[in-house]
Amino acid sequence: MDSALRVADKKDWIKGATGDWEVIIGLEVHAQVLSKAKLFSGASAEFGGDPNDHVSFVDAAMPGMLPVINEFCVEQAVRTGLGLKAQINEVSVFDRKNYFYPDLPQGYQISQFKQPIVGEGIVSVDLDDGQVVQVGVERLHLEQDAGKSLHDQHPNMSYVDLNRSGCALMEIVSKPDMRSSDEAKAYVTKLRQIMRYLGTCDGNMEQGSMRADVNVSVRRPGAAFGTRCEIKNVNSIRFMGQAIEFEARRQIGIIEDGGSIAQETRLYDAKKGETRSMRSKEEAHDYRYFPDPDLLPLKLDPAMIAEIKQSLPELPDEKRARFVSSFGLSAYDAAVLVAEQTSASFFEEVAKGRDGKLSANWVINELFGRLNKEGKSVEDSPVSAAQLGGLVELISKGTISGKIAKDVFEILWTEGGDPAQIVEARGLVQVTDLGAIEKAVDEIVAANPDKVEAVKAKPTMLGWFVGQVMKTTGGKANPAAVNDILKKKLGIS
């Protein structure tokens, strides 16, 4: 579908003083390739280190130094393209993008322009309301990152750290298919998720390994595209949403006041919650692109592309669909579990050969809830998948009740151990002896004649009796048996 033809849902229209407006969003996401070495040198691409500690002669643009392509970075770009269901171009060309970067010593950036390594693709974006939006990918190309200028080290001088200079970036350019800040945030979230599954980018926005240039314009619903402004280097999904909201309203205000939008590059000030002008927007011809004479055209072997395709992991959309069909999970629970590959793997180990829904409930509600509360990740969980799986099995078999299971979970979290041994050693086995349960029920009924009369008029009060029996038995009574016996004794159908 032509990007211009898609009109936003009315709920996403922005109310202006003179009527409704629609925001049009396209993103250029810069994702640092997960690689030990840089794109054209053997210097370390690891984050951190002392300033200028990861710099080779090539990165420093010393005379006579020639770039040599890192084959692994090429494979990572192909892997990402395949994950985005995109066209892989068997021939691509590296170009020189002539632009002054104070922290890129060679005075130009090696990038790709007319012939990128990856062509058009598609990303399915899931929104909170259940809607699925298809966002087109225009291209993915490889390029080198610039270094970092440090302006706070000296009162009247700027320092330059070239550790990041020359690191491999994948620039993923979307089509202008997004119509709200929520769609843009969901798209970047999905892109990050896919690349983390593929192992091609760690998606760590705080460290700058993933950031975005956000193109924003406004139009009357269904009209021609307006003039766009680009918001540079947004490194937070939350800030991205705020920047889009502010910029759309800024543009609407200018147009409604009789002005026109100047095509320009802007920055987002998170402290003030506003965008500000940085410079007039360059066009492609301003960069004076031409093929890099030091690098031959990149030609990919079709067999290599096929081999990479065969090695792709199960991606989030496919995994979520399988969790729904194989484990009987709701779409929401499946989405929560596949958000991170480590979470999905943890769940699969818990649910292996066990009740899928019960396993998901314990992973999402009990484990994730506790991990979030204590600021831990799945990798740091004190309770292993094997332990939680054992606990789920004890519940499924009726060995322990859900209430007792929570007590056992607490023991596993703080002390560790084997769930079955803990239950046995501490006498926590569920009471299934119907005679013992009936005795407890009789005592509760006899001691509360007023409640007995009340429950006959209001059957929902049965829960009170269930709670009393469970309390009397220390939570060990089988809840289903308690319910059956109570209904029989109280004459409730």
C-alpha positions in Angstrom: 0.0 0.0 0.0 1.2 3.5 -0.9 2.3 5.1 2.4 0.5 8.3 1.5 -2.8 6.5 1.2 -3.0 5.2 4.8 -5.1 7.5 6.9 -4.8 7.3 10.7 -7.7 6.2 12.9 -9.8 9.1 14.1 -8.7 8.5 17.6 -5.1 9.4 16.5 -6.1 12.7 14.9 -4.8 15.8 16.6 -7.3 18.6 17.3 -6.2 21.9 16.0 -7.8 25.4 16.3 -9.1 25.0 12.7 -9.9 21.3 12.5 -8.3 17.9 12.7 -4.7 17.0 11.7 -2.8 13.8 11.1 0.8 13.2 12.0 3.1 11.4 9.5 6.2 9.6 11.0 9.1 7.9 9.4 12.2 6.7 11.3 15.8 6.2 10.6 17.1 3.8 13.2 20.8 3.5 13.8 21.7 0.1 15.3 25.2 -0.8 16.2 26.2 -4.2 14.9 27.0 -6.7 17.6 30.6 -7.5 16.6 33.9 -7.7 18.4 35.7 -5.6 15.7 34.8 -2.4 13.8 33.4 -2.2 10.3 36.7 -1.5 8.5 39.4 -2.2 11.1 40.4 -4.8 13.7 40.0 -2.4 16.6 37.7 -3.4 19.4 34.0 -2.4 19.1 33.4 -3.0 22.8 31.5 -0.3 24.7 33.5 1.8 27.2 37.2 1.7 27.8 39.5 4.7 28.4 39.1 7.5 25.8 40.8 6.6 22.5 41.8 3.1 23.8 40.0 1.3 20.9 41.5 3.1 17.9 43.5 1.7 15.1 45.5 3.6 12.5 42.6 3.2 10.1 40.1 4.7 12.6 42.5 7.6 13.1 42.7 8.1 9.3 46.5 8.0 9.3 48.0 8.5 5.8 48.1 5.4 3.6 45.7 3.4 5.8 43.1 1.5 3.8 39.7 0.1 5.0 39.1 -3.6 5.0 35.5 -4.9 5.3 34.6 -6.9 8.3 32.9 -10.0 6.9 31.0 -10.7 10.1 29.4 -7.3 10.1 28.2 -8.0 6.6 26.7 -11.3 7.8 25.0 -9.5 10.7 23.4 -7.0 8.2 22.2 -9.9 6.1 20.8 -11.7 9.1 18.9 -8.6 10.2 17.5 -8.0 6.7 16.2 -11.6 6.6 14.7 -11.1 10.0 12.8 -8.1 8.6 11.6 -10.2 5.7 13.5 -7.9 3.4 15.2 -8.2 0.0 18.9 -9.0 0.3 20.9 -7.3 -2.5 23.6 -9.6 -3.8 25.6 -6.5 -5.0 25.9 -3.4 -2.9 28.3 -0.4 -3.0 30.0 1.6 -0.3 30.0 5.4 -0.8 31.7 8.4 0.7 29.3 10.7 2.4 31.1 14.0 2.5 30.1 15.8 5.6 32.0 17.5 8.4 32.1 15.4 11.6 34.6 16.9 14.1 34.9 13.4 15.6 35.4 11.5 12.3 39.1 12.1 11.4 38.9 11.1 7.7 36.5 14.0 7.0 33.8 11.8 5.4 31.7 8.8 6.4 31.8 5.5 4.6 28.1 4.6 4.0 25.8 3.2 1.3 23.5 5.3 -0.8 22.1 4.1 -4.1 22.9 0.4 -3.7 22.4 -0.7 -0.1 23.0 -4.2 1.2 19.3 -4.7 2.1 16.2 -3.5 0.2 12.5 -3.3 1.1 11.1 -5.3 4.0 8.1 -5.2 6.5 7.7 -5.1 10.2 4.4 -6.1 11.9 3.8 -3.8 14.8 1.4 -4.8 17.6 -0.4 -2.0 19.4 -1.9 -2.1 22.9 -5.5 -2.1 21.5 -4.8 -5.3 19.6 -4.4 -3.6 16.2 -1.6 -4.7 14.0 0.1 -2.1 11.8 2.4 -3.0 8.9 5.4 -0.7 8.7 7.4 -0.8 5.5 11.2 -0.8 5.6 12.7 1.2 2.8 16.3 -0.1 3.2 19.0 -1.2 5.5 22.5 0.0 4.8 25.9 -0.4 6.6 27.9 2.6 7.6 30.6 3.6 10.1 29.8 5.5 13.3 31.4 8.7 14.2 33.4 9.3 17.5 32.2 11.4 20.4 32.9 15.0 21.2 33.3 15.8 24.9 32.4 19.3 25.8 32.5 19.1 29.6 36.2 18.1 30.2 37.7 21.6 29.8 36.3 25.2 30.2 37.3 26.3 26.7 38.2 23.2 24.7 36.4 20.1 23.4 38.0 16.7 23.6 37.4 13.9 21.1 37.0 10.2 22.0 37.4 8.0 18.9 36.5 4.7 20.6 33.2 4.6 18.7 34.6 5.9 15.5 34.4 3.2 12.8 32.0 0.9 14.7 29.5 -0.7 12.3 26.1 0.7 12.2 23.0 -0.6 10.4 20.8 2.3 9.4 17.2 1.0 9.0 15.1 3.5 7.2 11.3 3.0 7.5 8.7 4.3 5.1 6.4 7.1 6.4 3.9 4.6 7.5 3.4 5.5 11.2 0.5 7.8 12.2 0.9 8.3 16.0 3.7 8.4 18.6 2.4 5.1 20.0 2.9 3.4 16.6 6.4 4.8 16.4 7.3 3.6 19.9 5.8 0.2 19.1 7.8 0.0 15.9 11.1 0.7 17.5 10.3 -1.7 20.4 9.6 -4.4 17.8 12.7 -3.6 15.8 14.8 -3.8 19.0 13.1 -7.1 19.9 13.8 -8.7 16.5 17.5 -7.7 16.5 18.0 -8.9 20.0 16.5 -12.3 19.0 18.8 -12.4 16.0 21.8 -11.4 18.0 22.7 -8.5 15.6 22.3 -5.6 18.0 22.0 -5.5 21.8 19.5 -2.6 21.6 21.0 -0.8 24.5 19.7 2.7 23.9 21.4 4.1 27.1 24.8 3.2 25.7 23.9 4.6 22.3 24.0 1.3 20.5 20.5 2.1 19.2 19.2 5.5 18.4 16.8 7.1 15.9 16.3 10.1 13.7 12.6 10.9 13.7 11.0 12.5 10.7 7.7 14.3 11.5 5.2 16.1 9.3 1.5 17.0 9.6 -1.3 17.1 7.1 -5.1 17.3 7.0 -6.4 13.7 7.2 -5.9 12.1 3.8 -4.2 15.1 2.2 -0.8 15.3 0.6 2.3 15.0 2.8 3.5 18.1 4.4 7.1 19.4 4.9 9.0 17.2 7.3 11.4 18.1 10.1 14.0 15.6 11.4 14.6 15.2 15.1 18.2 13.9 15.4 19.7 11.2 17.7 16.8 10.3 20.0 18.1 7.6 22.3 15.0 6.7 24.4 11.6 5.3 23.3 9.8 7.4 25.9 11.6 10.6 24.7 10.8 9.7 21.1 7.1 9.7 21.9 7.4 13.1 23.7 9.4 14.6 20.8 6.8 13.5 18.2 3.9 14.9 20.3 5.6 18.2 20.7 6.8 18.5 17.1 3.4 17.7 15.6 1.7 20.4 17.7 4.5 22.9 17.0 4.0 22.4 13.2 0.2 22.6 13.5 0.4 25.8 15.4 2.7 27.4 12.8 0.5 26.3 9.8 -2.7 27.4 11.6 -1.2 30.8 12.2 -0.6 31.3 8.5 3.1 30.2 8.5 4.9 27.5 6.6 7.2 24.7 7.9 10.9 25.0 7.0 12.6 21.7 6.3 15.2 21.4 9.0 17.0 19.2 11.5 16.0 19.7 15.1 17.1 18.3 18.5 14.8 17.2 21.4 15.5 18.8 24.8 14.2 16.2 27.3 14.4 18.6 30.2 12.3 21.3 28.5 10.1 18.7 26.7 10.5 20.6 23.4 12.4 20.4 20.1 14.7 23.2 18.9 16.3 24.1 15.6 19.8 22.7 14.9 20.4 23.4 11.2 18.6 23.5 7.8 18.0 20.0 6.5 20.6 18.7 4.0 19.5 16.9 0.8 21.4 13.9 -0.6 23.2 16.1 -3.1 24.6 18.2 -0.3 26.6 15.2 0.9 28.3 14.8 -2.6 28.0 11.0 -2.5 30.4 9.0 -4.7 31.6 5.3 -4.6 34.5 4.8 -2.2 37.5 4.2 -4.4 39.2 2.2 -1.6 36.4 -0.4 -1.5 35.2 -2.7 -4.3 31.5 -3.4 -4.8 30.3 -5.9 -2.2 29.2 -9.1 -3.8 27.4 -11.7 -1.8 27.4 -15.5 -2.5 23.7 -16.7 -2.7 24.8 -19.8 -0.8 26.0 -17.6 2.1 22.6 -15.9 2.2 20.8 -19.2 2.1 23.0 -20.5 4.9 22.3 -17.5 7.1 18.6 -17.9 6.4 18.7 -21.5 7.6 20.4 -20.5 10.8 17.8 -17.9 11.8 16.2 -18.5 15.2 12.5 -18.6 15.7 11.5 -14.9 15.7 9.0 -13.3 18.1 5.9 -13.4 15.9 6.3 -17.1 15.1 7.2 -17.9 18.7 4.1 -16.1 20.0 1.8 -17.9 17.6 3.3 -21.2 18.7 2.8 -20.4 22.3 -0.8 -19.7 21.7 -1.4 -22.8 19.6 0.8 -25.3 21.5 0.3 -24.1 25.1 -3.2 -22.7 24.8 -2.0 -19.2 26.1 -3.8 -16.0 25.5 -2.3 -13.6 22.9 -1.5 -11.2 25.7 0.4 -13.8 27.9 2.3 -15.1 24.8 3.3 -11.5 23.9 4.6 -10.9 27.5 6.6 -14.1 27.4 8.2 -13.6 24.0 9.2 -9.9 24.7 12.7 -11.2 25.5 14.3 -14.3 24.2 15.5 -15.2 27.7 12.0 -15.0 29.1 10.6 -17.2 26.4 13.3 -19.8 26.9 12.7 -19.8 30.7 9.0 -20.3 30.2 9.5 -23.2 27.7 11.7 -25.0 30.2 9.1 -24.5 33.0 6.3 -25.7 30.7 8.1 -28.7 29.2 5.7 -31.6 29.6 3.5 -29.6 32.1 0.4 -27.5 32.1 1.2 -24.5 29.8 -1.4 -22.1 31.2 -0.5 -22.8 34.8 3.2 -22.5 33.9 2.6 -19.1 32.2 0.6 -17.9 35.2 3.5 -18.7 37.6 6.2 -17.3 35.3 4.3 -14.0 34.5 2.6 -13.3 37.8 4.8 -14.8 40.5 8.3 -14.8 39.0 8.2 -11.7 36.8 6.3 -9.8 39.5 8.9 -10.6 42.1 11.8 -9.9 39.7 10.4 -6.5 38.8 9.8 -5.7 42.4 13.5 -6.4 43.2 14.9 -4.9 40.0 16.3 -8.2 38.8 16.3 -9.8 35.3 15.4 -13.4 34.4 19.1 -14.2 34.1 19.5 -13.1 37.8 16.5 -15.1 39.0 17.2 -16.9 42.3 14.5 -19.5 41.3 15.6 -21.6 38.3 13.3 -22.8 35.5 13.8 -26.4 36.8 12.7 -25.4 40.3 9.7 -23.4 39.1 8.7 -26.3 36.8 8.9 -28.7 39.7 6.6 -26.4 41.7 4.1 -26.2 38.9 4.1 -30.0 38.7 3.3 -30.3 42.4 0.3 -28.0 41.9 -0.9 -29.9 38.8 -0.7 -33.3 40.6 -2.7 -31.9 43.5 0.2 -32.5 45.9 0.0 -28.9 47.1 -2.6 -26.1 46.9 -2.0 -22.8 45.2 -1.7 -21.1 48.6 0.9 -23.5 49.8 2.7 -23.2 46.5 3.2 -19.4 47.2 4.9 -20.3 50.5 7.1 -22.9 48.7 8.0 -20.2 46.1 9.1 -17.9 48.9 11.4 -20.6 50.3 12.8 -21.3 46.9 13.5 -17.6 46.4 15.2 -17.1 49.7 16.8 -20.5 50.5 16.7 -22.5 47.3 16.3 -26.3 47.3 14.1 -28.9 45.5 10.3 -28.1 45.7 9.3 -31.7 46.2 11.8 -32.2 49.1 10.7 -28.9 50.7 7.1 -30.0 50.6 7.9 -33.4 52.1 10.3 -32.2 54.7 8.0 -29.4 56.0 4.7 -31.4 55.9 3.1 -29.2 53.3 1.4 -32.0 51.3 -2.2 -31.1 50.4 -5.0 -32.7 52.4 -7.0 -34.8 50.1 -8.6 -37.1 52.8 -12.3 -36.3 52.3 -13.1 -37.4 55.8 -10.6 -34.9 57.3 -11.9 -32.1 55.1 -15.6 -32.9 55.9 -14.7 -32.8 59.6 -13.3 -29.3 59.2 -16.3 -28.2 57.2 -18.7 -29.5 59.8 -17.0 -27.6 62.5 -17.1 -24.3 60.6 -20.8 -24.8 59.7 -21.7 -25.6 63.2 -19.9 -22.6 64.6 -21.5 -20.1 62.2 -25.3 -20.7 62.0 -25.9 -17.0 61.0 -23.6 -17.3 58.0 -25.2 -20.6 57.0 -28.6 -18.8 56.6 -27.0 -15.9 54.8 -25.2 -18.0 52.3 -28.5 -19.7 51.3 -29.8 -16.3 50.3 -26.5 -15.1 48.8 -24.5 -18.1 47.4 -21.5 -15.9 46.6 -20.8 -15.9 50.3 -19.5 -19.5 49.9 -16.1 -18.0 49.5 -16.1 -17.0 53.1 -16.6 -20.6 54.2 -13.9 -21.8 51.8 -11.5 -19.3 53.3 -12.3 -20.5 56.9 -11.8 -24.1 56.0 -8.5 -23.3 54.3 -7.4 -21.3 57.3 -8.3 -24.2 59.7 -6.3 -26.6 57.6 -3.3 -24.3 57.2 -4.0 -23.9 53.5 -3.5 -27.7 52.9 -7.0 -28.7 52.0 -7.8 -29.5 48.4 -9.8 -26.4 47.3 -11.9 -28.3 44.8 -12.9 -30.9 47.5 -13.6 -28.1 50.0 -16.0 -26.4 47.5 -17.8 -29.7 46.7 -18.3 -30.6 50.3 -19.5 -27.1 51.3 -22.0 -27.0 48.5 -23.4 -30.4 49.6 -23.6 -29.4 53.2 -25.1 -26.0 52.6 -27.5 -27.2 49.9 -26.1 -24.9 47.2 -26.2 -26.1 43.6 
